Amino acid sequence: MTNQEKALLAVEALKQEYPDAICSLTYQDPLQLLIATRLAAQCTDARVNMVTPALFERFPDLDSFCEGSEEEIAEYIRSCGLYKTKARDIYAMCCMLRDVYHGVVPDTLEELTKLPGIGRKTANLVVGDIFHKPAVVTDTHCIRISGRLGLTDSTNPLKVEKDLRAVLPPDESNDFCHRLVLHGRAVCMARKPRCSQCVMKDFCRYAMEQEA
């Protein structure tokens, strides 16, 4: 079985198991998704979703963030971890969006990754969820499960992204990554994956090795 054939099987299996492939972060516009994803670094999505309602109520738009300060932003996101660094990035990012991009969140990986604190993972999420372009979000669930399936032999996010782009249908890639997150939380956990309950056990390299 080629990796492309295996990827197609995984896409269909996860689509049946998790019909609703949605981002677990709560947001109402591109800027909010950018900020929420930056906050999610080394922090759970659940924690971010607890923090952002008050943050976005105080700073409802780009101008309000720019008129605020790193220190005030930091107070709202203190429980997210690395909050001082994240506050600095959020403030600088908002100012750059206002001054360089005329208040519009860019729609390409190249431009998004020029923003302070925005890496390829966040940029891919925004490109896929907001602009509905092919995207591969290589978070920890994606990297772990793709490796176990045998779709990649790397744990480097950029290499995993390239490996998945080579085998996934472009119009399925973004939803596939969302479904990997759901599957990683429910079945294919880091420490004790529940292979017997997995819809991909018949073609997963890791599951088959456990049975051998």
N, CA, C and O of each residue as an XYZ file, in Angstrom:
848
protein
N       0.844     -1.205      0.000
C       0.000      0.000      0.000
C       0.879      1.253      0.000
O       1.783      1.378      0.826
N       0.618      2.163     -0.909
C       1.389      3.403     -0.944
C       0.889      4.346      0.146
O      -0.204      4.175      0.686
N       1.715      5.345      0.456
C       1.302      6.330      1.447
C       0.087      7.126      0.977
O      -0.749      7.525      1.788
N      -0.009      7.351     -0.315
C      -1.166      8.064     -0.839
C      -2.442      7.242     -0.647
O      -3.484      7.783     -0.277
N      -2.357      5.954     -0.895
C      -3.513      5.072     -0.682
C      -3.880      5.025      0.798
O      -5.057      5.051      1.157
N      -2.865      4.955      1.645
C      -3.117      4.924      3.083
C      -3.742      6.247      3.546
O      -4.653      6.248      4.373
N      -3.257      7.355      3.019
C      -3.808      8.664      3.381
C      -5.283      8.761      3.003
O      -6.083      9.295      3.770
N      -5.646      8.255      1.840
C      -7.050      8.287      1.415
C      -7.920      7.438      2.337
O      -9.037      7.833      2.669
N      -7.417      6.277      2.753
C      -8.147      5.442      3.703
C      -8.329      6.173      5.033
O      -9.400      6.119      5.638
N      -7.272      6.858      5.483
C      -7.347      7.593      6.751
C      -8.340      8.749      6.659
O      -9.107      8.989      7.592
N      -8.326      9.457      5.545
C      -9.268     10.562      5.339
C     -10.701     10.064      5.461
O     -11.511     10.668      6.164
N     -11.017      8.974      4.785
C     -12.389      8.455      4.783
C     -12.778      7.881      6.143
O     -13.909      8.069      6.592
N     -11.855      7.186      6.800
C     -12.156      6.606      8.111
C     -12.449      7.691      9.143
O     -13.398      7.581      9.920
N     -11.634      8.729      9.142
C     -11.827      9.814     10.113
C     -13.061     10.645      9.779
O     -13.727     11.169     10.672
N     -13.359     10.761      8.498
C     -14.548     11.511      8.092
C     -15.811     10.827      8.626
O     -16.748     11.495      9.063
N     -15.826      9.494      8.587
C     -16.964      8.744      9.124
C     -17.045      8.871     10.645
O     -18.131      8.974     11.215
N     -15.885      8.862     11.285
C     -15.841      8.879     12.750
C     -16.113     10.261     13.324
O     -16.743     10.392     14.373
N     -15.639     11.282     12.639
C     -15.787     12.666     13.123
C     -16.326     13.541     11.988
O     -15.559     14.260     11.348
N     -17.620     13.487     11.737
C     -18.199     14.234     10.606
C     -17.957     15.742     10.700
O     -17.760     16.413      9.688
N     -17.974     16.259     11.920
C     -17.798     17.707     12.102
C     -16.337     18.015     12.364
O     -15.852     17.877     13.487
N     -15.645     18.430     11.327
C     -14.224     18.764     11.467
C     -14.092     20.261     11.703
O     -13.979     21.041     10.757
N     -14.106     20.654     12.965
C     -14.062     22.083     13.274
C     -12.904     22.378     14.221
O     -12.456     21.521     14.983
N     -12.452     23.587     14.145
C     -11.399     24.055     15.044
C     -11.958     24.124     16.466
O     -13.085     24.576     16.672
N     -11.175     23.679     17.437
C     -11.654     23.669     18.813
C     -11.464     25.008     19.519
O     -11.896     25.170     20.661
N     -10.830     25.960     18.859
C     -10.705     27.309     19.410
C     -11.941     28.131     19.045
O     -12.479     28.012     17.945
N     -12.378     28.961     19.981
C     -13.551     29.798     19.761
C     -13.117     31.173     19.249
O     -12.275     31.833     19.859
N     -13.692     31.596     18.134
C     -13.330     32.895     17.559
C     -14.459     33.380     16.661
O     -15.324     32.607     16.251
N     -14.432     34.689     16.361
C     -15.473     35.279     15.525
C     -14.936     35.938     14.266
O     -15.712     36.275     13.373
N     -13.630     36.128     14.174
C     -13.058     36.759     12.995
C     -11.590     36.346     12.862
O     -11.040     35.738     13.781
N     -10.951     36.662     11.740
C      -9.559     36.223     11.522
C      -8.595     36.681     12.609
O      -7.714     35.922     13.015
N      -8.751     37.909     13.082
C      -7.843     38.407     14.118
C      -7.977     37.583     15.391
O      -6.972     37.241     16.014
N      -9.192     37.265     15.778
C      -9.395     36.483     16.992
C      -8.793     35.089     16.864
O      -8.249     34.560     17.833
N      -8.884     34.492     15.680
C      -8.270     33.171     15.488
C      -6.751     33.269     15.577
O      -6.108     32.412     16.184
N      -6.182     34.294     14.985
C      -4.728     34.492     15.083
C      -4.297     34.583     16.545
O      -3.330     33.941     16.956
N      -5.007     35.370     17.310
C      -4.642     35.586     18.712
C      -4.870     34.328     19.533
O      -4.025     33.954     20.346
N      -6.006     33.673     19.327
C      -6.299     32.457     20.087
C      -5.266     31.367     19.805
O      -4.862     30.640     20.712
N      -4.839     31.257     18.544
C      -3.857     30.233     18.198
C      -2.501     30.559     18.799
O      -1.778     29.658     19.225
N      -2.153     31.831     18.838
C      -0.895     32.220     19.496
C      -0.956     31.875     20.982
O       0.038     31.426     21.551
N      -2.088     32.076     21.602
C      -2.235     31.758     23.020
C      -2.161     30.251     23.273
O      -1.775     29.820     24.359
N      -2.529     29.457     22.273
C      -2.606     28.002     22.451
C      -1.243     27.316     22.469
O      -1.160     26.123     22.763
N      -0.184     28.043     22.164
C       1.151     27.441     22.217
C       1.459     27.012     23.651
O       1.410     27.828     24.571
N       1.776     25.737     23.838
C       2.080     25.173     25.161
C       0.959     25.449     26.161
O       1.197     25.714     27.339
N      -0.268     25.377     25.650
C      -1.446     25.624     26.471
C      -2.611     24.902     25.813
O      -2.644     24.785     24.589
N      -3.560     24.421     26.590
C      -4.679     23.690     26.000
C      -5.682     24.646     25.353
O      -5.828     25.796     25.767
N      -6.363     24.142     24.335
C      -7.415     24.934     23.697
C      -8.514     25.267     24.701
O      -9.099     26.350     24.653
N      -8.791     24.338     25.604
C      -9.833     24.573     26.604
C      -9.480     25.775     27.484
O     -10.344     26.598     27.789
N      -8.238     25.873     27.881
C      -7.794     27.012     28.691
C      -7.889     28.312     27.891
O      -8.341     29.332     28.412
N      -7.466     28.274     26.634
C      -7.553     29.464     25.785
C      -9.007     29.943     25.675
O      -9.285     31.139     25.754
N      -9.918     28.997     25.492
C     -11.332     29.366     25.350
C     -11.919     29.933     26.638
O     -12.948     30.607     26.607
N     -11.275     29.664     27.762
C     -11.708     30.262     29.026
C     -11.207     31.697     29.154
O     -11.830     32.529     29.814
N     -10.083     31.971     28.520
C      -9.423     33.269     28.656
C      -9.930     34.292     27.630
O     -10.077     35.471     27.954
N     -10.193     33.850     26.408
C     -10.462     34.809     25.323
C     -11.761     35.608     25.439
O     -11.791     36.741     24.958
N     -12.843     35.091     26.048
C     -14.046     35.937     26.116
C     -13.800     37.291     26.780
O     -14.224     38.323     26.260
N     -13.126     37.291     27.913
C     -12.840     38.557     28.599
C     -11.830     39.391     27.811
O     -11.944     40.615     27.742
N     -10.831     38.711     27.211
C      -9.831     39.423     26.412
C     -10.483     40.144     25.238
O     -10.206     41.317     24.990
N     -11.349     39.435     24.518
C     -11.972     40.023     23.329
C     -13.085     41.007     23.682
O     -13.458     41.846     22.864
N     -13.603     40.904     24.880
C     -14.570     41.929     25.317
C     -13.846     43.242     25.590
O     -14.338     44.319     25.253
N     -12.668     43.135     26.207
C     -11.873     44.351     26.481
C     -11.259     44.900     25.196
O     -11.179     46.115     25.012
N     -10.825     44.001     24.305
C     -10.200     44.414     23.040
C     -11.020     43.834     21.882
O     -10.667     42.786     21.342
N     -12.104     44.502     21.499
C     -13.024     43.925     20.507
C     -12.540     44.020     19.063
O     -13.111     43.378     18.182
N     -11.498     44.811     18.806
C     -11.038     44.958     17.424
C      -9.556     45.301     17.396
O      -8.916     45.454     18.436
N      -9.030     45.418     16.190
C      -7.597     45.662     16.029
C      -7.158     46.966     16.681
O      -6.143     47.000     17.376
N      -7.908     48.033     16.466
C      -7.521     49.328     17.020
C      -7.441     49.308     18.541
O      -6.554     49.924     19.131
N      -8.367     48.601     19.170
C      -8.352     48.567     20.638
C      -7.112     47.845     21.156
O      -6.558     48.233     22.184
N      -6.668     46.795     20.456
C      -5.419     46.137     20.846
C      -4.242     47.089     20.681
O      -3.374     47.174     21.549
N      -4.221     47.802     19.560
C      -3.115     48.719     19.290
C      -3.088     49.887     20.277
O      -2.019     50.397     20.611
N      -4.237     50.296     20.730
C      -4.323     51.408     21.689
C      -4.080     50.946     23.119
O      -3.923     51.766     24.023
N      -4.049     49.642     23.318
C      -3.774     49.091     24.642
C      -2.283     48.999     24.893
O      -1.499     49.785     24.361
N      -1.902     48.032     25.710
C      -0.480     47.871     26.028
C      -0.183     46.393     26.263
O      -1.077     45.596     26.548
N       1.100     46.049     26.135
C       1.517     44.669     26.416
C       1.120     44.276     27.832
O       0.662     43.160     28.081
N       1.305     45.209     28.748
C       1.059     44.901     30.156
C      -0.409     44.577     30.413
O      -0.721     43.651     31.162
N      -1.310     45.339     29.792
C      -2.734     45.077     30.021
C      -3.168     43.771     29.355
O      -3.937     43.001     29.931
N      -2.675     43.528     28.150
C      -2.985     42.264     27.480
C      -2.501     41.104     28.342
O      -3.190     40.094     28.483
N      -1.309     41.258     28.919
C      -0.724     40.193     29.733
C      -1.611     39.829     30.916
O      -1.713     38.656     31.274
N      -2.247     40.811     31.520
C      -3.099     40.537     32.673
C      -4.275     39.637     32.303
O      -4.719     38.828     33.119
N      -4.773     39.771     31.097
C      -5.923     38.978     30.663
C      -5.537     37.550     30.295
O      -6.380     36.654     30.319
N      -4.279     37.337     29.960
C      -3.872     36.014     29.456
C      -2.891     35.328     30.407
O      -2.223     34.371     30.016
N      -2.800     35.791     31.616
C      -1.807     35.298     32.580
C      -1.858     33.780     32.750
O      -0.814     33.146     32.907
N      -3.050     33.189     32.721
C      -3.181     31.753     32.992
C      -2.809     30.878     31.797
O      -2.849     29.652     31.900
N      -2.447     31.488     30.662
C      -2.117     30.709     29.463
C      -0.671     30.240     29.411
O      -0.315     29.458     28.529
N       0.165     30.691     30.324
C       1.569     30.306     30.274
C       2.342     31.151     29.278
O       1.817     31.522     28.228
N       3.598     31.456     29.611
C       4.443     32.313     28.765
C       3.700     33.597     28.398
O       3.842     34.119     27.292
N       2.910     34.090     29.341
C       1.969     35.165     29.018
C       2.656     36.477     28.645
O       2.116     37.250     27.854
N       3.829     36.737     29.199
C       4.516     37.995     28.863
C       4.991     37.978     27.411
O       4.851     38.968     26.693
N       5.551     36.846     26.988
C       5.999     36.710     25.596
C       4.812     36.775     24.645
O       4.874     37.435     23.607
N       3.733     36.089     25.001
C       2.545     36.075     24.152
C       1.926     37.472     24.067
O       1.478     37.886     22.998
N       1.899     38.188     25.172
C       1.344     39.550     25.166
C       2.171     40.471     24.270
O       1.629     41.291     23.529
N       3.499     40.318     24.354
C       4.381     41.125     23.505
C       4.127     40.827     22.032
O       4.043     41.744     21.215
N       4.003     39.542     21.694
C       3.754     39.161     20.297
C       2.397     39.665     19.813
O       2.285     40.180     18.700
N       1.374     39.518     20.641
C       0.028     39.941     20.239
C      -0.013     41.446     19.985
O      -0.588     41.901     18.996
N       0.592     42.200     20.872
C       0.600     43.656     20.702
C       1.365     44.044     19.429
O       0.888     44.855     18.636
N       2.547     43.463     19.244
C       3.366     43.784     18.065
C       2.672     43.336     16.781
O       2.718     44.032     15.767
N       2.030     42.172     16.830
C       1.319     41.653     15.663
C       0.185     42.594     15.261
O       0.007     42.899     14.082
N      -0.565     43.040     16.234
C      -1.691     43.940     15.945
C      -1.196     45.265     15.357
O      -1.792     45.797     14.421
N      -0.124     45.781     15.906
C       0.424     47.039     15.381
C       0.926     46.854     13.944
O       0.768     47.744     13.108
N       1.528     45.702     13.664
C       2.007     45.432     12.311
C       0.837     45.247     11.346
O       0.898     45.702     10.204
N      -0.218     44.587     11.795
C      -1.404     44.443     10.945
C      -1.990     45.805     10.601
O      -2.425     46.033      9.472
N      -2.000     46.700     11.568
C      -2.533     48.041     11.332
C      -1.618     48.852     10.413
O      -2.089     49.494      9.473
N      -0.321     48.822     10.683
C       0.604     49.729     10.000
C       1.070     49.213      8.637
O       1.325     50.005      7.730
N       1.182     47.899      8.491
C       1.725     47.324      7.257
C       0.631     46.745      6.367
O       0.688     46.858      5.143
N      -0.363     46.127      6.994
C      -1.390     45.409      6.221
C      -2.740     46.133      6.203
O      -3.751     45.565      5.790
N      -2.745     47.390      6.654
C      -3.948     48.229      6.602
C      -5.139     47.578      7.303
O      -6.287     47.739      6.887
N      -4.846     46.844      8.369
C      -5.896     46.268      9.188
C      -6.482     44.968      8.667
O      -7.452     44.463      9.232
N      -5.914     44.416      7.605
C      -6.453     43.192      6.999
C      -5.502     42.021      7.261
O      -4.309     42.106      6.970
N      -6.030     40.945      7.805
C      -5.219     39.742      8.024
C      -4.859     39.138      6.668
O      -5.756     38.839      5.879
N      -3.573     38.951      6.379
C      -3.178     38.406      5.070
C      -3.623     36.957      4.897
O      -3.898     36.260      5.873
N      -3.691     36.513      3.636
C      -4.255     35.191      3.352
C      -3.244     34.191      2.804
O      -3.628     33.186      2.207
N      -1.953     34.461      3.003
C      -0.922     33.529      2.546
C       0.023     33.177      3.690
O       0.218     33.961      4.618
N       0.610     31.969      3.604
C       1.583     31.556      4.610
C       2.761     32.513      4.661
O       3.268     32.837      5.735
N       3.193     32.965      3.484
C       4.378     33.828      3.400
C       4.178     35.129      4.171
O       5.068     35.569      4.898
N       3.014     35.736      4.011
C       2.756     37.006      4.690
C       2.420     36.800      6.166
O       2.862     37.570      7.019
N       1.647     35.774      6.464
C       1.255     35.534      7.854
C       2.465     35.259      8.734
O       2.513     35.711      9.878
N       3.443     34.523      8.214
C       4.607     34.176      9.027
C       5.571     35.348      9.206
O       6.568     35.222      9.917
N       5.288     36.472      8.579
C       6.062     37.687      8.846
C       5.583     38.370     10.126
O       6.284     39.215     10.682
N       4.397     38.005     10.589
C       3.838     38.628     11.790
C       4.541     38.101     13.037
O       4.872     36.917     13.098
N       4.773     38.951     14.029
C       5.449     38.524     15.259
C       4.720     37.358     15.933
O       3.510     37.418     16.153
N       5.461     36.308     16.254
C       4.905     35.180     16.989
C       4.104     34.199     16.165
O       3.575     33.230     16.712
N       3.996     34.419     14.857
C       3.178     33.544     14.007
C       4.074     32.604     13.214
O       4.838     33.035     12.350
N       3.971     31.314     13.516
C       4.719     30.291     12.791
C       3.845     29.614     11.756
O       2.707     30.025     11.527
N       4.371     28.592     11.142
C       3.641     27.918     10.060
C       2.370     27.224     10.563
O       1.369     27.171      9.849
N       2.409     26.695     11.785
C       1.222     26.004     12.304
C       0.039     26.973     12.395
O      -1.057     26.675     11.919
N       0.271     28.116     13.001
C      -0.789     29.121     13.110
C      -1.199     29.637     11.743
O      -2.387     29.795     11.460
N      -0.214     29.899     10.896
C      -0.506     30.423      9.561
C      -1.347     29.441      8.759
O      -2.290     29.840      8.075
N      -1.009     28.158      8.839
C      -1.790     27.142      8.136
C      -3.227     27.087      8.650
O      -4.166     26.943      7.867
N      -3.395     27.200      9.952
C      -4.739     27.166     10.528
C      -5.584     28.317     10.002
O      -6.746     28.125      9.644
N      -5.006     29.506      9.953
C      -5.731     30.679      9.465
C      -6.031     30.549      7.969
O      -7.144     30.834      7.528
N      -5.039     30.120      7.199
C      -5.230     29.951      5.756
C      -6.339     28.938      5.468
O      -7.151     29.136      4.565
N      -6.364     27.858      6.240
C      -7.359     26.823      6.015
C      -8.738     27.188      6.516
O      -9.722     27.048      5.790
N      -8.821     27.658      7.762
C     -10.126     27.902      8.378
C     -10.774     29.205      7.936
O     -11.995     29.277      7.796
N      -9.969     30.226      7.719
C     -10.528     31.529      7.352
C     -10.655     31.681      5.844
O     -11.678     32.144      5.341
N      -9.613     31.289      5.134
C      -9.577     31.547      3.687
C      -9.852     30.302      2.844
O      -9.885     30.363      1.615
N     -10.051     29.166      3.533
C     -10.473     27.918      2.869
C      -9.529     27.495      1.741
O      -9.954     27.039      0.679
N      -8.246     27.663      2.010
C      -7.212     27.186      1.099
C      -6.607     25.910      1.674
O      -6.674     25.688      2.883
N      -6.016     25.065      0.820
C      -5.381     23.845      1.338
C      -4.353     24.173      2.418
O      -3.507     25.049      2.237
N      -4.436     23.460      3.545
C      -3.548     23.742      4.666
C      -3.280     22.461      5.438
O      -4.115     21.558      5.477
N      -2.105     22.392      6.052
C      -1.739     21.254      6.894
C      -1.220     21.805      8.219
O      -0.145     22.402      8.274
N      -1.987     21.600      9.276
C      -1.637     22.130     10.594
C      -0.942     21.027     11.395
O      -1.589     20.099     11.881
N       0.357     21.137     11.522
C       1.143     20.082     12.170
C       1.299     20.352     13.665
O       2.362     20.758     14.135
N       0.211     20.116     14.398
C       0.305     20.194     15.849
C       0.771     18.839     16.388
O       1.097     17.940     15.613
N       0.802     18.696     17.710
C       1.357     17.470     18.291
C       0.534     16.234     17.905
O       1.097     15.163     17.681
N      -0.786     16.377     17.829
C      -1.633     15.243     17.453
C      -1.343     14.817     16.012
O      -1.195     13.630     15.719
N      -1.268     15.792     15.134
C      -1.002     15.511     13.723
C       0.335     14.803     13.551
O       0.420     13.812     12.826
N       1.373     15.296     14.204
C       2.707     14.716     14.070
C       2.722     13.296     14.620
O       3.264     12.388     13.991
N       2.126     13.104     15.795
C       2.131     11.791     16.433
C       1.369     10.745     15.609
O       1.885      9.658     15.347
N       0.147     11.079     15.208
C      -0.695     10.095     14.520
C      -0.186      9.834     13.101
O      -0.230      8.697     12.633
N       0.289     10.860     12.420
C       0.844     10.664     11.078
C       2.037      9.730     11.122
O       2.228      8.908     10.226
N       2.841      9.863     12.172
C       3.984      8.974     12.334
C       3.559      7.549     12.621
O       4.117      6.604     12.063
N       2.573      7.391     13.489
C       2.101      6.046     13.806
C       1.470      5.376     12.584
O       1.654      4.180     12.361
N       0.736      6.142     11.809
C       0.138      5.585     10.593
C       1.198      5.138      9.598
O       0.993      4.198      8.831
N       2.349      5.835      9.622
C       3.399      5.562      8.645
C       3.382      6.527      7.483
O       3.999      6.267      6.450
N       2.678      7.647      7.640
C       2.636      8.652      6.577
C       3.866      9.548      6.597
O       4.131     10.271      5.636
N       4.614      9.499      7.688
C       5.867     10.251      7.802
C       6.766      9.519      8.778
O       6.289      8.787      9.645
N       8.065      9.717      8.635
C       9.023      9.162      9.584
C       9.730     10.273     10.346
O      10.756     10.052     10.991
N       9.163     11.474     10.260
C       9.785     12.630     10.897
C       8.904     13.169     12.022
O       7.694     12.947     12.040
N       9.525     13.873     12.948
C       8.779     14.621     13.960
C       9.006     16.118     13.788
O       8.547     16.921     14.601
N       9.710     16.482     12.735
C       9.922     17.893     12.433
C       8.660     18.449     11.774
O       8.244     17.938     10.734
N       8.046     19.476     12.346
C       6.762     19.968     11.823
C       6.784     20.304     10.337
O       5.834     19.980      9.624
N       7.837     20.943      9.857
C       7.895     21.316      8.443
C       8.003     20.080      7.556
O       7.367     20.009      6.505
N       8.808     19.107      7.979
C       8.943     17.874      7.190
C       7.628     17.095      7.185
O       7.226     16.562      6.151
N       6.962     17.029      8.329
C       5.661     16.347      8.394
C       4.661     17.050      7.479
O       3.906     16.398      6.758
N       4.661     18.377      7.511
C       3.765     19.135      6.640
C       4.020     18.783      5.170
O       3.076     18.551      4.414
N       5.278     18.745      4.774
C       5.607     18.427      3.381
C       5.192     17.004      3.021
O       4.672     16.759      1.933
N       5.426     16.055      3.952
C       5.053     14.668      3.698
C       3.538     14.528      3.521
O       3.073     13.795      2.648
N       2.779     15.232      4.351
C       1.323     15.131      4.262
C       0.783     15.844      3.023
O      -0.166     15.372      2.397
N       1.376     16.963      2.677
C       0.936     17.667      1.463
C       1.132     16.789      0.217
O       0.401     16.909     -0.766
N       2.124     15.916      0.285
C       2.431     15.071     -0.868
C       1.422     13.945     -1.062
O       1.317     13.390     -2.156
N       0.669     13.598      0.002
C      -0.226     12.440     -0.103
C      -1.705     12.759      0.136
O      -2.573     11.961     -0.217
N      -1.994     13.905      0.727
C      -3.389     14.241      1.030
C      -4.044     14.992     -0.132
O      -3.390     15.823     -0.764
N      -5.318     14.720     -0.427
C      -6.046     15.572     -1.375
C      -6.096     16.990     -0.815
O      -6.486     17.166      0.339
N      -5.717     18.005     -1.584
C      -5.668     19.370     -1.051
C      -6.964     19.833     -0.406
O      -6.931     20.535      0.604
N      -8.105     19.453     -0.972
C      -9.371     19.921     -0.425
C      -9.783     19.174      0.848
O     -10.786     19.521      1.471
N      -9.017     18.154      1.233
C      -9.312     17.397      2.447
C      -8.317     17.677      3.575
O      -8.565     17.325      4.728
N      -7.196     18.309      3.239
C      -6.081     18.366      4.184
C      -6.410     19.115      5.472
O      -6.026     18.675      6.556
N      -7.114     20.238      5.368
C      -7.404     21.030      6.555
C      -8.332     20.280      7.509
O      -8.067     20.207      8.709
N      -9.421     19.723      6.975
C     -10.352     18.972      7.816
C      -9.687     17.724      8.393
O      -9.967     17.335      9.527
N      -8.812     17.103      7.615
C      -8.085     15.918      8.094
C      -7.303     16.256      9.359
O      -7.308     15.486     10.319
N      -6.640     17.393      9.360
C      -5.846     17.790     10.530
C      -6.734     18.065     11.745
O      -6.370     17.715     12.868
N      -7.894     18.688     11.528
C      -8.822     18.892     12.642
C      -9.279     17.550     13.210
O      -9.397     17.387     14.424
N      -9.532     16.598     12.325
C      -9.994     15.284     12.779
C      -8.891     14.535     13.514
O      -9.176     13.762     14.429
N      -7.648     14.749     13.131
C      -6.541     14.129     13.864
C      -6.499     14.621     15.307
O      -6.194     13.851     16.217
N      -6.800     15.883     15.516
C      -6.841     16.428     16.881
C      -7.916     15.708     17.692
O      -7.669     15.276     18.818
N      -9.103     15.582     17.116
C     -10.201     14.909     17.809
C      -9.841     13.447     18.093
O     -10.119     12.935     19.177
N      -9.227     12.785     17.122
C      -8.854     11.382     17.286
C      -7.726     11.227     18.314
O      -7.693     10.264     19.079
N      -6.814     12.187     18.313
C      -5.716     12.140     19.270
C      -6.180     12.303     20.701
O      -5.577     11.747     21.619
N      -7.240     13.056     20.898
C      -7.776     13.241     22.245
C      -8.628     12.053     22.681
O      -8.642     11.697     23.860
N      -9.333     11.444     21.742
C     -10.300     10.403     22.091
C      -9.721      8.993     22.067
O     -10.101      8.152     22.883
N      -8.795      8.727     21.126
C      -8.348      7.348     20.902
C      -6.827      7.214     20.863
O      -6.255      6.417     21.607
N      -6.173      7.988     20.003
C      -4.736      7.803     19.765
C      -3.908      8.730     20.654
O      -3.183      9.601     20.171
N      -4.037      8.520     21.959
C      -3.323      9.353     22.916
C      -1.821      9.072     22.885
O      -1.381      8.039     22.381
N      -1.053      9.997     23.427
C       0.401      9.877     23.365
C       0.905      8.656     24.129
O       1.756      7.925     23.624
N       0.397      8.428     25.325
C       0.973      7.379     26.174
C       0.323      6.020     25.968
O       1.019      5.013     25.835
N      -0.989      5.981     25.939
C      -1.675      4.693     25.830
C      -2.742      4.745     24.733
O      -3.930      4.882     25.027
N      -2.323      4.637     23.481
C      -3.313      4.656     22.403
C      -4.232      3.445     22.485
O      -3.800      2.339     22.808
N      -5.500      3.672     22.187
C      -6.492      2.592     22.248
C      -6.644      1.974     20.857
O      -7.646      2.178     20.171
N      -5.641      1.229     20.470
C      -5.601      0.698     19.102
C      -6.802     -0.189     18.792
O      -7.286     -0.205     17.660
N      -7.283     -0.921     19.785
C      -8.402     -1.830     19.543
C      -9.673     -1.075     19.173
O     -10.567     -1.639     18.543
N      -9.759      0.201     19.561
C     -10.941      1.005     19.278
C     -10.767      1.901     18.047
O     -11.667      2.665     17.698
N      -9.618      1.805     17.401
C      -9.276      2.767     16.347
C      -9.841      2.354     14.990
O      -9.747      1.193     14.593
N     -10.425      3.314     14.291
C     -11.002      3.049     12.966
C      -9.919      2.880     11.899
O     -10.226      2.534     10.758
N      -8.663      3.119     12.258
C      -7.571      2.997     11.294
C      -6.625      1.846     11.613
O      -5.557      1.737     11.012
N      -7.012      0.982     12.562
C      -6.104     -0.077     13.034
C      -5.712     -1.058     11.930
O      -4.639     -1.657     11.994
N      -6.562     -1.229     10.923
C      -6.272     -2.223      9.883
C      -5.181     -1.786      8.915
O      -4.621     -2.610      8.192
N      -4.881     -0.495      8.900
C      -3.812     -0.028      8.004
C      -2.795      0.860      8.711
O      -1.944      1.473      8.066
N      -2.882      0.927     10.019
C      -1.939      1.748     10.804
C      -0.681      0.939     11.108
O      -0.760     -0.166     11.645
N       0.459      1.485     10.767
C       1.733      0.784     10.986
C       1.947      0.470     12.464
O       2.356     -0.637     12.813
N       1.675      1.425     13.316
C       1.884      1.231     14.765
C       0.975      0.133     15.307
O       1.429     -0.742     16.044
N      -0.317      0.175     14.943
C      -1.273     -0.818     15.439
C      -0.893     -2.222     14.977
O      -0.981     -3.186     15.738
N      -0.475     -2.317     13.735
C      -0.110     -3.640     13.202
C       1.157     -4.176     13.868
O       1.300     -5.383     14.062
N       2.070     -3.277     14.214
C       3.297     -3.696     14.912
C       2.983     -4.208     16.308
O       3.653     -5.115     16.801
N       1.964     -3.630     16.954
C       1.586     -4.057     18.306
C       1.010     -5.467     18.282
O       1.158     -6.227     19.239
N       0.358     -5.802     17.187
C      -0.259     -7.123     17.065
C       0.737     -8.203     16.649
O       0.520     -9.393     16.873
N       1.823     -7.760     16.046
C       2.807     -8.734     15.514
C       3.512     -9.507     16.623
O       4.359    -10.354     16.343
